């Protein structure tokens, strides 16, 4: 079955997009740094980011996963409007200490953290309702 030129072009574009999304290179970290308001990257910061890639590889990440993890920390810095290496470095130290070796593992941890937070809030809410309702019980409410 022969593909139409439009269909062929469309498939090639999809493949190109997949490759660009899945194959971040170390240079992409530098570009991301400079294109997202961190300023010109110093050689020390560039070296430190590359050390982070190597550190995550040492605990089990692939090259691609390690680069994506470092980029995720930079993304979070941008999202929180704290465009400083020390902030991203703290995030990376936390993830490394928890042996998180992929962005998926980081996302799963964040979802669990949010769920735990919600459960704690629900628990506190129920505790305060029980406490506040204790004086509202009358003899008519008792089963005996």
Buried (B, 14 or more C-beta within 10 A) or exposed (E): EEEEEEEEEEEEEEEEEEEEEEEBEBEBBBEBBEEEEBEEBEEEBBEBBBEBBEBBBEBEBEBBBBBBBBBBBBBBBBEEEEBEBEBBBBBBEEBBEEEBBBBEBBEEBEEEEEEEEEEEEEEEEEEEEEEEEEEEEEEEEEEE
